[in-house]
């Protein structure tokens, strides 16, 4: 009799346990089907946080969802130690399982900043300094300060940062982003130099970088870059000065107020290609990949001159006489006058 009673007790206890497990799983399933958030909500997982910390953060978004359910769900799925640090966005209507999957895969929020082609290195650093969710580690954000702090193997930062749209997670440091831009510029320059034409009047990748920066500042039209490069190559091969306004403007520095006068073309600086032969001593801007390609594989042309044509592009000329006529048309366009072609 006692043995029968003992068996009954064990059986009853087992049924209670099974019932508890059944209702526990059923309750957990109800929570698993529950949206964690009704609208997009950010949640941050800091470095070093435990799964209990993560569960508390998710619970704070939806207090109806118990921390214990979040924690044990991650444990059950083998994700408790796999959650990666970073900033996540809980999507509207997203359930706990898919959210944990994304956290384990590191699907963090990414921010972006765009560096326009043709800006200066100083402007690049200003954009980085003002970018959202960048961790500031550099005390001196000037070009010289960055070279020193990052120990970059360059004497002058101009030209050495690649203009692009950069995507990054929160917590990315200014150093990381600048190093990334420097690495990309080196890679693109090396690739362009490896495919260069044989008869160029430039001898080093750095000279190609300088020429590309001048091309970048002269035209924003992709189809023109090769021909602009061809004009500069022709002039360099003939020993003619480049006579390009953007180099003069760069050499004026803060003295440039947006208006370039003829007297400025006569004021000698190391960057004035009206008064000095050859290339300027350094790049004058951050060139695009297209300008690097143009500098190393210029379009074959007989042209030696070009000037704005009033439509956003340029008129290319083989002779000074033809060029002077194009200049007169451009000046008339600036005055709003009609001139016969």
Phi and psi in degrees as GROMACS dihedral restraints (atoms count N, CA, C in turn):
[ dihedral_restraints ]
;  ai    aj    ak    al  type     phi  dphi    fc
    3     4     5     6     1   -63.6    20    10
    4     5     6     7     1   -38.6    20    10
    6     7     8     9     1   -63.7    20    10
    7     8     9    10     1   -40.9    20    10
    9    10    11    12     1   -62.9    20    10
   10    11    12    13     1   -39.7    20    10
   12    13    14    15     1   -65.9    20    10
   13    14    15    16     1   -39.5    20    10
   15    16    17    18     1   -62.9    20    10
   16    17    18    19     1   -41.4    20    10
   18    19    20    21     1   -63.3    20    10
   19    20    21    22     1   -40.5    20    10
   21    22    23    24     1   -61.4    20    10
   22    23    24    25     1   -42.9    20    10
   24    25    26    27     1   -62.6    20    10
   25    26    27    28     1   -44.2    20    10
   27    28    29    30     1   -62.4    20    10
   28    29    30    31     1   -43.6    20    10
   30    31    32    33     1   -62.0    20    10
   31    32    33    34     1   -45.2    20    10
   33    34    35    36     1   -63.8    20    10
   34    35    36    37     1   -40.8    20    10
   36    37    38    39     1   -63.5    20    10
   37    38    39    40     1   -39.4    20    10
   39    40    41    42     1   -63.7    20    10
   40    41    42    43     1   -40.6    20    10
   42    43    44    45     1   -65.1    20    10
   43    44    45    46     1   -38.6    20    10
   45    46    47    48     1   -63.4    20    10
   46    47    48    49     1   -42.8    20    10
   48    49    50    51     1   -63.6    20    10
   49    50    51    52     1   -44.0    20    10
   51    52    53    54     1   -62.1    20    10
   52    53    54    55     1   -41.3    20    10
   54    55    56    57     1   -63.6    20    10
   55    56    57    58     1   -42.0    20    10
   57    58    59    60     1   -62.0    20    10
   58    59    60    61     1   -44.9    20    10
   60    61    62    63     1   -62.3    20    10
   61    62    63    64     1   -40.9    20    10
   63    64    65    66     1   -62.1    20    10
   64    65    66    67     1   -50.3    20    10
   66    67    68    69     1   -68.9    20    10
   67    68    69    70     1   -30.8    20    10
   69    70    71    72     1   -66.2    20    10
   70    71    72    73     1   -44.4    20    10
   72    73    74    75     1   -65.9    20    10
   73    74    75    76     1   -40.8    20    10
   75    76    77    78     1   -61.5    20    10
   76    77    78    79     1   -41.5    20    10
   78    79    80    81     1   -66.7    20    10
   79    80    81    82     1   -42.1    20    10
   81    82    83    84     1   -62.8    20    10
   82    83    84    85     1   -40.8    20    10
   84    85    86    87     1   -60.0    20    10
   85    86    87    88     1   -38.1    20    10
   87    88    89    90     1   -61.6    20    10
   88    89    90    91     1   -41.4    20    10
   90    91    92    93     1   -70.2    20    10
   91    92    93    94     1   -34.6    20    10
   93    94    95    96     1   -64.6    20    10
   94    95    96    97     1   -29.2    20    10
   96    97    98    99     1   -85.9    20    10
   97    98    99   100     1    -8.2    20    10
   99   100   101   102     1   -79.1    20    10
  100   101   102   103     1   133.3    20    10
  102   103   104   105     1   -62.5    20    10
  103   104   105   106     1   133.7    20    10
  105   106   107   108     1   -68.7    20    10
  106   107   108   109     1   -35.0    20    10
  108   109   110   111     1  -146.9    20    10
  109   110   111   112     1   147.1    20    10
  111   112   113   114     1   -87.2    20    10
  112   113   114   115     1   -15.2    20    10
  114   115   116   117     1  -142.5    20    10
  115   116   117   118     1   160.6    20    10
  117   118   119   120     1   -57.4    20    10
  118   119   120   121     1   129.7    20    10
  120   121   122   123     1  -136.8    20    10
  121   122   123   124     1   130.6    20    10
  123   124   125   126     1   -80.4    20    10
  124   125   126   127     1   147.7    20    10
  126   127   128   129     1  -142.3    20    10
  127   128   129   130     1   136.4    20    10
  129   130   131   132     1  -110.3    20    10
  130   131   132   133     1   131.6    20    10
  132   133   134   135     1  -107.0    20    10
  133   134   135   136     1   110.5    20    10
  135   136   137   138     1   -78.8    20    10
  136   137   138   139     1   155.8    20    10
  138   139   140   141     1   -59.4    20    10
  139   140   141   142     1   135.1    20    10
  141   142   143   144     1    88.0    20    10
  142   143   144   145     1    -3.7    20    10
  144   145   146   147     1   -70.8    20    10
  145   146   147   148     1   146.6    20    10
  147   148   149   150     1   -89.2    20    10
  148   149   150   151     1   171.9    20    10
  150   151   152   153     1   -64.4    20    10
  151   152   153   154     1   -31.7    20    10
  153   154   155   156     1   -65.8    20    10
  154   155   156   157     1   -36.0    20    10
  156   157   158   159     1   -64.9    20    10
  157   158   159   160     1   -43.0    20    10
  159   160   161   162     1   -63.7    20    10
  160   161   162   163     1   -42.6    20    10
  162   163   164   165     1   -60.0    20    10
  163   164   165   166     1   -38.6    20    10
  165   166   167   168     1   -65.7    20    10
  166   167   168   169     1   -38.3    20    10
  168   169   170   171     1   -67.0    20    10
  169   170   171   172     1   -41.1    20    10
  171   172   173   174     1   -68.9    20    10
  172   173   174   175     1   -40.4    20    10
  174   175   176   177     1   -60.6    20    10
  175   176   177   178     1   -34.1    20    10
  177   178   179   180     1   -65.7    20    10
  178   179   180   181     1   -28.6    20    10
  180   181   182   183     1   -72.9    20    10
  181   182   183   184     1   -40.4    20    10
  183   184   185   186     1  -134.9    20    10
  184   185   186   187     1    92.0    20    10
  186   187   188   189     1   -61.6    20    10
  187   188   189   190     1   -16.7    20    10
  189   190   191   192     1   -72.5    20    10
  190   191   192   193     1   -24.4    20    10
  192   193   194   195     1   -87.4    20    10
  193   194   195   196     1   110.9    20    10
  195   196   197   198     1   -65.0    20    10
  196   197   198   199     1   143.2    20    10
  198   199   200   201     1   -58.1    20    10
  199   200   201   202     1   -39.9    20    10
  201   202   203   204     1   -61.6    20    10
  202   203   204   205     1   -39.8    20    10
  204   205   206   207     1   -63.6    20    10
  205   206   207   208     1   -43.8    20    10
  207   208   209   210     1   -62.5    20    10
  208   209   210   211     1   -47.2    20    10
  210   211   212   213     1   -63.3    20    10
  211   212   213   214     1   -51.2    20    10
  213   214   215   216     1   -72.3    20    10
  214   215   216   217     1   -27.0    20    10
  216   217   218   219     1   -64.0    20    10
  217   218   219   220     1   -44.3    20    10
  219   220   221   222     1   -63.7    20    10
  220   221   222   223     1   -40.9    20    10
  222   223   224   225     1   -63.6    20    10
  223   224   225   226     1   -45.5    20    10
  225   226   227   228     1   -61.1    20    10
  226   227   228   229     1   -35.7    20    10
  228   229   230   231     1   -87.8    20    10
  229   230   231   232     1     0.2    20    10
  231   232   233   234     1    72.2    20    10
  232   233   234   235     1    26.6    20    10
  234   235   236   237     1  -112.3    20    10
  235   236   237   238     1     1.4    20    10
  237   238   239   240     1   -61.3    20    10
  238   239   240   241     1   -33.3    20    10
  240   241   242   243     1  -102.5    20    10
  241   242   243   244     1     5.0    20    10
  243   244   245   246     1  -103.3    20    10
  244   245   246   247     1    -9.8    20    10
  246   247   248   249     1   -64.1    20    10
  247   248   249   250     1   128.2    20    10
  249   250   251   252     1   -96.6    20    10
  250   251   252   253     1   147.2    20    10
  252   253   254   255     1   -70.8    20    10
  253   254   255   256     1   156.0    20    10
  255   256   257   258     1   143.3    20    10
  256   257   258   259     1  -176.8    20    10
  258   259   260   261     1  -105.5    20    10
  259   260   261   262     1   125.0    20    10
  261   262   263   264     1  -117.2    20    10
  262   263   264   265     1   154.0    20    10
  264   265   266   267     1  -112.9    20    10
  265   266   267   268     1   118.6    20    10
  267   268   269   270     1   -76.2    20    10
  268   269   270   271     1   118.0    20    10
  270   271   272   273     1   -72.8    20    10
  271   272   273   274     1   153.7    20    10
  273   274   275   276     1   -60.9    20    10
  274   275   276   277     1   125.6    20    10
  276   277   278   279     1    81.1    20    10
  277   278   279   280     1     2.8    20    10
  279   280   281   282     1   -70.7    20    10
  280   281   282   283     1   138.8    20    10
  282   283   284   285     1   -92.3    20    10
  283   284   285   286     1   168.3    20    10
  285   286   287   288     1   -63.0    20    10
  286   287   288   289     1   -44.8    20    10
  288   289   290   291     1   -58.0    20    10
  289   290   291   292     1   -55.5    20    10
  291   292   293   294     1   -59.2    20    10
  292   293   294   295     1   -34.3    20    10
  294   295   296   297     1   -64.0    20    10
  295   296   297   298     1   -45.9    20    10
  297   298   299   300     1   -63.5    20    10
  298   299   300   301     1   -37.2    20    10
  300   301   302   303     1   -58.9    20    10
  301   302   303   304     1   -45.0    20    10
  303   304   305   306     1   -67.5    20    10
  304   305   306   307     1   -38.1    20    10
  306   307   308   309     1   -66.8    20    10
  307   308   309   310     1   -34.7    20    10
  309   310   311   312     1   -72.9    20    10
  310   311   312   313     1   -27.5    20    10
  312   313   314   315     1   -91.0    20    10
  313   314   315   316     1    -5.8    20    10
  315   316   317   318     1    76.3    20    10
  316   317   318   319     1    31.1    20    10
  318   319   320   321     1   -78.2    20    10
  319   320   321   322     1    71.0    20    10
  321   322   323   324     1   -84.6    20    10
  322   323   324   325     1   164.7    20    10
  324   325   326   327     1   -65.1    20    10
  325   326   327   328     1   135.2    20    10
  327   328   329   330     1  -113.9    20    10
  328   329   330   331     1   137.0    20    10
  330   331   332   333     1  -102.3    20    10
  331   332   333   334     1   167.9    20    10
  333   334   335   336     1  -142.4    20    10
  334   335   336   337     1   150.7    20    10
  336   337   338   339     1  -137.9    20    10
  337   338   339   340     1   144.4    20    10
  339   340   341   342     1  -112.8    20    10
  340   341   342   343     1   126.3    20    10
  342   343   344   345     1  -102.7    20    10
  343   344   345   346     1   110.7    20    10
  345   346   347   348     1   -65.3    20    10
  346   347   348   349     1   147.2    20    10
  348   349   350   351     1   -66.1    20    10
  349   350   351   352     1   138.7    20    10
  351   352   353   354     1    91.4    20    10
  352   353   354   355     1    -2.0    20    10
  354   355   356   357     1   -78.4    20    10
  355   356   357   358     1   168.4    20    10
  357   358   359   360     1   -85.0    20    10
  358   359   360   361     1   165.4    20    10
  360   361   362   363     1   -61.9    20    10
  361   362   363   364     1   -37.4    20    10
  363   364   365   366     1   -61.7    20    10
  364   365   366   367     1   -41.2    20    10
  366   367   368   369     1   -67.3    20    10
  367   368   369   370     1   -37.9    20    10
  369   370   371   372     1   -54.4    20    10
  370   371   372   373     1   -48.8    20    10
  372   373   374   375     1   -66.3    20    10
  373   374   375   376     1   -33.9    20    10
  375   376   377   378     1   -64.9    20    10
  376   377   378   379     1   -41.2    20    10
  378   379   380   381     1   -65.0    20    10
  379   380   381   382     1   -42.9    20    10
  381   382   383   384     1   -62.2    20    10
  382   383   384   385     1   -42.5    20    10
  384   385   386   387     1   -62.5    20    10
  385   386   387   388     1   -28.8    20    10
  387   388   389   390     1   -99.1    20    10
  388   389   390   391     1     5.0    20    10
  390   391   392   393     1   -74.7    20    10
  391   392   393   394     1   147.7    20    10
  393   394   395   396     1   -71.9    20    10
  394   395   396   397     1   143.1    20    10
  396   397   398   399     1    61.2    20    10
  397   398   399   400     1    23.1    20    10
  399   400   401   402     1   -89.9    20    10
  400   401   402   403     1   133.8    20    10
  402   403   404   405     1   -83.5    20    10
  403   404   405   406     1   117.8    20    10
  405   406   407   408     1   -82.6    20    10
  406   407   408   409     1   118.5    20    10
  408   409   410   411     1  -120.7    20    10
  409   410   411   412     1   -10.8    20    10
  411   412   413   414     1   -96.1    20    10
  412   413   414   415     1   123.3    20    10
  414   415   416   417     1   -75.7    20    10
  415   416   417   418     1   -39.2    20    10
  417   418   419   420     1  -110.3    20    10
  418   419   420   421     1   108.6    20    10
  420   421   422   423     1   -94.6    20    10
  421   422   423   424     1    11.3    20    10
  423   424   425   426     1   -74.7    20    10
  424   425   426   427     1   158.9    20    10
  426   427   428   429     1   -53.6    20    10
  427   428   429   430     1   -45.4    20    10
  429   430   431   432     1   -66.5    20    10
  430   431   432   433     1   -39.3    20    10
  432   433   434   435     1   -63.8    20    10
  433   434   435   436     1   -37.1    20    10
  435   436   437   438     1   -69.5    20    10
  436   437   438   439     1   -42.2    20    10
  438   439   440   441     1   -57.6    20    10
  439   440   441   442     1   -44.1    20    10
  441   442   443   444     1   -68.9    20    10
  442   443   444   445     1   -46.6    20    10
  444   445   446   447     1   -66.8    20    10
  445   446   447   448     1   -38.5    20    10
  447   448   449   450     1   -94.1    20    10
  448   449   450   451     1    -2.7    20    10
  450   451   452   453     1    52.2    20    10
  451   452   453   454     1    47.1    20    10
  453   454   455   456     1   -73.2    20    10
  454   455   456   457     1   141.7    20    10
  456   457   458   459     1   -82.3    20    10
  457   458   459   460     1    50.3    20    10
  459   460   461   462     1  -136.4    20    10
  460   461   462   463     1   155.6    20    10
  462   463   464   465     1   -93.5    20    10
  463   464   465   466     1   -23.8    20    10
  465   466   467   468     1  -141.1    20    10
  466   467   468   469     1   124.6    20    10
  468   469   470   471     1   -74.2    20    10
  469   470   471   472     1   -22.9    20    10
  471   472   473   474     1   -54.4    20    10
  472   473   474   475     1   132.7    20    10
  474   475   476   477     1    88.4    20    10
  475   476   477   478     1   -16.2    20    10
  477   478   479   480     1   -94.4    20    10
  478   479   480   481     1     8.7    20    10
  480   481   482   483     1  -119.7    20    10
  481   482   483   484     1   131.6    20    10
  483   484   485   486     1   -83.7    20    10
  484   485   486   487     1   125.3    20    10
  486   487   488   489     1   -77.9    20    10
  487   488   489   490     1   125.9    20    10
  489   490   491   492     1  -167.0    20    10
  490   491   492   493     1   176.8    20    10
  492   493   494   495     1   -97.1    20    10
  493   494   495   496     1   119.6    20    10
  495   496   497   498     1  -106.2    20    10
  496   497   498   499     1   130.2    20    10
  498   499   500   501     1  -106.6    20    10
  499   500   501   502     1   139.5    20    10
  501   502   503   504     1  -156.4    20    10
  502   503   504   505     1   150.8    20    10
  504   505   506   507     1   -82.9    20    10
  505   506   507   508     1   161.1    20    10
  507   508   509   510     1   -57.8    20    10
  508   509   510   511     1   141.1    20    10
  510   511   512   513     1    94.9    20    10
  511   512   513   514     1    -7.8    20    10
  513   514   515   516     1   -60.9    20    10
  514   515   516   517     1   136.4    20    10
  516   517   518   519     1   -87.9    20    10
  517   518   519   520     1   156.9    20    10
  519   520   521   522     1   -59.7    20    10
  520   521   522   523     1   -36.0    20    10
  522   523   524   525     1   -62.0    20    10
  523   524   525   526     1   -44.2    20    10
  525   526   527   528     1   -61.7    20    10
  526   527   528   529     1   -43.6    20    10
  528   529   530   531     1   -69.1    20    10
  529   530   531   532     1   -40.6    20    10
  531   532   533   534     1   -66.8    20    10
  532   533   534   535     1   -42.3    20    10
  534   535   536   537     1   -60.9    20    10
  535   536   537   538     1   -39.5    20    10
  537   538   539   540     1   -62.3    20    10
  538   539   540   541     1   -42.9    20    10
  540   541   542   543     1   -66.7    20    10
  541   542   543   544     1   -37.7    20    10
  543   544   545   546     1   -67.7    20    10
  544   545   546   547     1   -42.6    20    10
  546   547   548   549     1   -62.1    20    10
  547   548   549   550     1   -42.8    20    10
  549   550   551   552     1   -63.8    20    10
  550   551   552   553     1   -40.6    20    10
  552   553   554   555     1   -64.1    20    10
  553   554   555   556     1   -42.0    20    10
  555   556   557   558     1   -61.5    20    10
  556   557   558   559     1   -42.0    20    10
  558   559   560   561     1   -64.2    20    10
  559   560   561   562     1   -45.0    20    10
  561   562   563   564     1   -67.6    20    10
  562   563   564   565     1   -38.4    20    10
  564   565   566   567     1   -66.1    20    10
  565   566   567   568     1   -44.4    20    10
  567   568   569   570     1   -61.6    20    10
  568   569   570   571     1   -40.6    20    10
  570   571   572   573     1   -65.8    20    10
  571   572   573   574     1   -43.3    20    10
  573   574   575   576     1   -65.8    20    10
  574   575   576   577     1   -41.9    20    10
  576   577   578   579     1   -65.9    20    10
  577   578   579   580     1   -36.2    20    10
  579   580   581   582     1   -64.6    20    10
  580   581   582   583     1   -26.3    20    10
  582   583   584   585     1  -105.0    20    10
  583   584   585   586     1    17.1    20    10
  585   586   587   588     1   -68.5    20    10
  586   587   588   589     1   157.4    20    10
  588   589   590   591     1   -68.5    20    10
  589   590   591   592     1   157.6    20    10
  591   592   593   594     1   -78.8    20    10
  592   593   594   595     1   -29.1    20    10
  594   595   596   597     1  -105.0    20    10
  595   596   597   598     1    33.1    20    10
  597   598   599   600     1   -75.2    20    10
  598   599   600   601     1   147.5    20    10
  600   601   602   603     1   -86.8    20    10
  601   602   603   604     1    25.5    20    10
  603   604   605   606     1  -124.3    20    10
  604   605   606   607     1   148.0    20    10
  606   607   608   609     1  -115.1    20    10
  607   608   609   610     1   -13.0    20    10
  609   610   611   612     1  -135.8    20    10
  610   611   612   613     1   158.6    20    10
  612   613   614   615     1   -58.4    20    10
  613   614   615   616     1   -34.6    20    10
  615   616   617   618     1   -64.8    20    10
  616   617   618   619     1   -38.4    20    10
  618   619   620   621     1   -64.4    20    10
  619   620   621   622     1   -35.5    20    10
  621   622   623   624     1   -64.6    20    10
  622   623   624   625     1   -38.6    20    10
  624   625   626   627     1   -64.4    20    10
  625   626   627   628     1   -41.1    20    10
  627   628   629   630     1   -62.3    20    10
  628   629   630   631     1   -50.1    20    10
  630   631   632   633     1   -61.7    20    10
  631   632   633   634     1   -41.0    20    10
  633   634   635   636     1   -61.1    20    10
  634   635   636   637     1   -37.3    20    10
  636   637   638   639     1   -66.5    20    10
  637   638   639   640     1   -36.2    20    10
  639   640   641   642     1   -69.0    20    10
  640   641   642   643     1   -43.0    20    10
  642   643   644   645     1   -58.0    20    10
  643   644   645   646     1   -44.1    20    10
  645   646   647   648     1   -58.7    20    10
  646   647   648   649     1   -41.3    20    10
  648   649   650   651     1   -76.8    20    10
  649   650   651   652     1   -20.3    20    10
  651   652   653   654     1   -82.9    20    10
  652   653   654   655     1   -32.7    20    10
  654   655   656   657     1  -149.8    20    10
  655   656   657   658     1   140.8    20    10
  657   658   659   660     1  -102.7    20    10
  658   659   660   661     1     3.4    20    10
  660   661   662   663     1   -91.6    20    10
  661   662   663   664     1   116.8    20    10
  663   664   665   666     1   -56.9    20    10
  664   665   666   667     1   -40.6    20    10
  666   667   668   669     1   -68.0    20    10
  667   668   669   670     1   -19.4    20    10
  669   670   671   672     1   -91.4    20    10
  670   671   672   673     1   -17.9    20    10
  672   673   674   675     1   -60.2    20    10
  673   674   675   676     1   -40.6    20    10
  675   676   677   678     1   -62.7    20    10
  676   677   678   679     1   -40.0    20    10
  678   679   680   681     1   -73.2    20    10
  679   680   681   682     1   -37.5    20    10
  681   682   683   684     1   -59.8    20    10
  682   683   684   685     1   -44.2    20    10
  684   685   686   687     1   -61.1    20    10
  685   686   687   688     1   -40.0    20    10
  687   688   689   690     1   -61.2    20    10
  688   689   690   691     1   -39.8    20    10
  690   691   692   693     1   -62.5    20    10
  691   692   693   694     1   -47.3    20    10
  693   694   695   696     1   -63.4    20    10
  694   695   696   697     1   -39.8    20    10
  696   697   698   699     1   -63.7    20    10
  697   698   699   700     1   -43.7    20    10
  699   700   701   702     1   -59.2    20    10
  700   701   702   703     1   -42.5    20    10
  702   703   704   705     1   -68.2    20    10
  703   704   705   706     1   -41.9    20    10
  705   706   707   708     1   -63.6    20    10
  706   707   708   709     1   -40.1    20    10
  708   709   710   711     1   -66.9    20    10
  709   710   711   712     1   -28.6    20    10
  711   712   713   714     1   -92.9    20    10
  712   713   714   715     1     0.3    20    10
  714   715   716   717     1    75.2    20    10
  715   716   717   718     1    18.5    20    10
  717   718   719   720     1   -86.4    20    10
  718   719   720   721     1   147.5    20    10
  720   721   722   723     1   -71.4    20    10
  721   722   723   724     1   148.7    20    10
  723   724   725   726     1   -67.0    20    10
  724   725   726   727     1   -37.5    20    10
  726   727   728   729     1    49.8    20    10
  727   728   729   730     1    58.8    20    10
  729   730   731   732     1  -116.9    20    10
  730   731   732   733     1   127.7    20    10
  732   733   734   735     1   -60.5    20    10
  733   734   735   736     1   -39.9    20    10
  735   736   737   738     1   -57.7    20    10
  736   737   738   739     1   -31.1    20    10
  738   739   740   741     1   -69.6    20    10
  739   740   741   742     1   -37.0    20    10
  741   742   743   744     1   -62.9    20    10
  742   743   744   745     1   -45.4    20    10
  744   745   746   747     1   -61.1    20    10
  745   746   747   748     1   -43.3    20    10
  747   748   749   750     1   -62.0    20    10
  748   749   750   751     1   -41.1    20    10
  750   751   752   753     1   -68.1    20    10
  751   752   753   754     1   -22.4    20    10
  753   754   755   756     1   -75.9    20    10
  754   755   756   757     1   -22.7    20    10
  756   757   758   759     1    60.3    20    10
  757   758   759   760     1  -132.8    20    10
  759   760   761   762     1   -70.6    20    10
  760   761   762   763     1   -10.6    20    10
  762   763   764   765     1   -74.9    20    10
  763   764   765   766     1   -17.0    20    10
  765   766   767   768     1   -76.2    20    10
  766   767   768   769     1   123.9    20    10
  768   769   770   771     1  -110.3    20    10
  769   770   771   772     1    15.9    20    10
  771   772   773   774     1   100.6    20    10
  772   773   774   775     1    -8.1    20    10
  774   775   776   777     1  -122.8    20    10
  775   776   777   778     1   123.1    20    10
  777   778   779   780     1  -104.2    20    10
  778   779   780   781     1   119.8    20    10
  780   781   782   783     1  -106.0    20    10
  781   782   783   784     1   163.7    20    10
  783   784   785   786     1   -61.4    20    10
  784   785   786   787     1   -31.3    20    10
  786   787   788   789     1   -65.4    20    10
  787   788   789   790     1   -30.0    20    10
  789   790   791   792     1   -67.0    20    10
  790   791   792   793     1   -30.4    20    10
  792   793   794   795     1   -69.7    20    10
  793   794   795   796     1   -19.6    20    10
  795   796   797   798     1   -96.5    20    10
  796   797   798   799     1    -9.9    20    10
  798   799   800   801     1   -83.5    20    10
  799   800   801   802     1   114.7    20    10
  801   802   803   804     1   -74.9    20    10
  802   803   804   805     1   130.3    20    10
  804   805   806   807     1  -139.3    20    10
  805   806   807   808     1   166.6    20    10
  807   808   809   810     1   -59.3    20    10
  808   809   810   811     1   -18.1    20    10
  810   811   812   813     1  -102.7    20    10
  811   812   813   814     1    -1.0    20    10
  813   814   815   816     1   -80.8    20    10
  814   815   816   817     1   102.9    20    10
  816   817   818   819     1   -82.4    20    10
  817   818   819   820     1     4.5    20    10
  819   820   821   822     1   -86.4    20    10
  820   821   822   823     1   -27.4    20    10
  822   823   824   825     1  -106.5    20    10
  823   824   825   826     1   -12.0    20    10
  825   826   827   828     1  -128.6    20    10
  826   827   828   829     1   148.5    20    10
  828   829   830   831     1   -79.9    20    10
  829   830   831   832     1   158.4    20    10
  831   832   833   834     1    71.6    20    10
  832   833   834   835     1  -161.9    20    10
  834   835   836   837     1   -77.5    20    10
  835   836   837   838     1   157.6    20    10
  837   838   839   840     1   -65.4    20    10
  838   839   840   841     1   164.0    20    10
  840   841   842   843     1   -69.2    20    10
  841   842   843   844     1   -23.9    20    10
  843   844   845   846     1  -142.6    20    10
  844   845   846   847     1   167.6    20    10
  846   847   848   849     1   -58.2    20    10
  847   848   849   850     1   160.2    20    10
  849   850   851   852     1  -115.4    20    10
  850   851   852   853     1     0.6    20    10
  852   853   854   855     1  -169.6    20    10
  853   854   855   856     1  -179.9    20    10
  855   856   857   858     1   -96.7    20    10
  856   857   858   859     1   108.7    20    10
  858   859   860   861     1   -80.6    20    10
  859   860   861   862     1   153.7    20    10
  861   862   863   864     1   -82.6    20    10
  862   863   864   865     1   170.2    20    10
  864   865   866   867     1   -59.6    20    10
  865   866   867   868     1   -39.4    20    10
  867   868   869   870     1   -61.9    20    10
  868   869   870   871     1   -38.1    20    10
  870   871   872   873     1   -73.6    20    10
  871   872   873   874     1   -33.6    20    10
  873   874   875   876     1   -63.2    20    10
  874   875   876   877     1   -42.2    20    10
  876   877   878   879     1   -65.0    20    10
  877   878   879   880     1   -42.5    20    10
  879   880   881   882     1   -62.4    20    10
  880   881   882   883     1   -40.4    20    10
  882   883   884   885     1   -66.2    20    10
  883   884   885   886     1   -31.2    20    10
  885   886   887   888     1   -99.2    20    10
  886   887   888   889     1   -18.3    20    10
  888   889   890   891     1  -137.5    20    10
  889   890   891   892     1    67.2    20    10
  891   892   893   894     1   -67.4    20    10
  892   893   894   895     1   156.7    20    10
  894   895   896   897     1   -72.7    20    10
  895   896   897   898     1   137.3    20    10
  897   898   899   900     1   -70.1    20    10
  898   899   900   901     1   128.3    20    10
  900   901   902   903     1  -153.5    20    10
  901   902   903   904     1   155.1    20    10
  903   904   905   906     1   -93.6    20    10
  904   905   906   907     1    -3.6    20    10
  906   907   908   909     1   -71.4    20    10
  907   908   909   910     1   145.6    20    10
  909   910   911   912     1  -122.4    20    10
  910   911   912   913     1    -5.8    20    10
  912   913   914   915     1  -140.7    20    10
  913   914   915   916     1   156.2    20    10
  915   916   917   918     1  -154.9    20    10
  916   917   918   919     1   153.1    20    10
  918   919   920   921     1  -149.6    20    10
  919   920   921   922     1   154.7    20    10
  921   922   923   924     1   -57.8    20    10
  922   923   924   925     1   142.8    20    10
  924   925   926   927     1  -106.3    20    10
  925   926   927   928     1     2.8    20    10
  927   928   929   930     1    89.5    20    10
  928   929   930   931     1    -5.9    20    10
  930   931   932   933     1  -111.3    20    10
  931   932   933   934     1     8.6    20    10
  933   934   935   936     1   101.5    20    10
  934   935   936   937     1   -13.6    20    10
  936   937   938   939     1  -109.8    20    10
  937   938   939   940     1  -157.3    20    10
  939   940   941   942     1  -134.4    20    10
  940   941   942   943     1   153.0    20    10
  942   943   944   945     1  -101.1    20    10
  943   944   945   946     1   128.1    20    10
  945   946   947   948     1  -104.0    20    10
  946   947   948   949     1   137.7    20    10
  948   949   950   951     1  -131.2    20    10
  949   950   951   952     1   148.4    20    10
  951   952   953   954     1   -91.2    20    10
  952   953   954   955     1   -28.5    20    10
  954   955   956   957     1  -120.0    20    10
  955   956   957   958     1   157.3    20    10
  957   958   959   960     1   -64.6    20    10
  958   959   960   961     1   -36.4    20    10
  960   961   962   963     1   -61.7    20    10
  961   962   963   964     1   -47.0    20    10
  963   964   965   966     1   -63.4    20    10
  964   965   966   967     1   -39.7    20    10
  966   967   968   969     1   -63.4    20    10
  967   968   969   970     1   -43.1    20    10
  969   970   971   972     1   -61.8    20    10
  970   971   972   973     1   -38.6    20    10
  972   973   974   975     1   -63.7    20    10
  973   974   975   976     1   -39.5    20    10
  975   976   977   978     1   -66.2    20    10
  976   977   978   979     1   -36.6    20    10
  978   979   980   981     1   -64.0    20    10
  979   980   981   982     1   -41.6    20    10
  981   982   983   984     1   -62.3    20    10
  982   983   984   985     1   -40.9    20    10
  984   985   986   987     1   -63.8    20    10
  985   986   987   988     1   -39.8    20    10
  987   988   989   990     1   -64.9    20    10
  988   989   990   991     1   -43.2    20    10
  990   991   992   993     1   -66.3    20    10
  991   992   993   994     1   -36.8    20    10
  993   994   995   996     1   -65.4    20    10
  994   995   996   997     1   -39.2    20    10
  996   997   998   999     1   -61.0    20    10
  997   998   999  1000     1   -40.8    20    10
  999  1000  1001  1002     1   -63.1    20    10
 1000  1001  1002  1003     1   -33.2    20    10
 1002  1003  1004  1005     1   -84.2    20    10
 1003  1004  1005  1006     1    -5.9    20    10
 1005  1006  1007  1008     1    83.5    20    10
 1006  1007  1008  1009     1    18.7    20    10
 1008  1009  1010  1011     1   -96.5    20    10
 1009  1010  1011  1012     1   153.8    20    10
 1011  1012  1013  1014     1   -95.2    20    10
 1012  1013  1014  1015     1   131.5    20    10
 1014  1015  1016  1017     1  -127.9    20    10
 1015  1016  1017  1018     1   137.5    20    10
 1017  1018  1019  1020     1   -67.1    20    10
 1018  1019  1020  1021     1   142.8    20    10
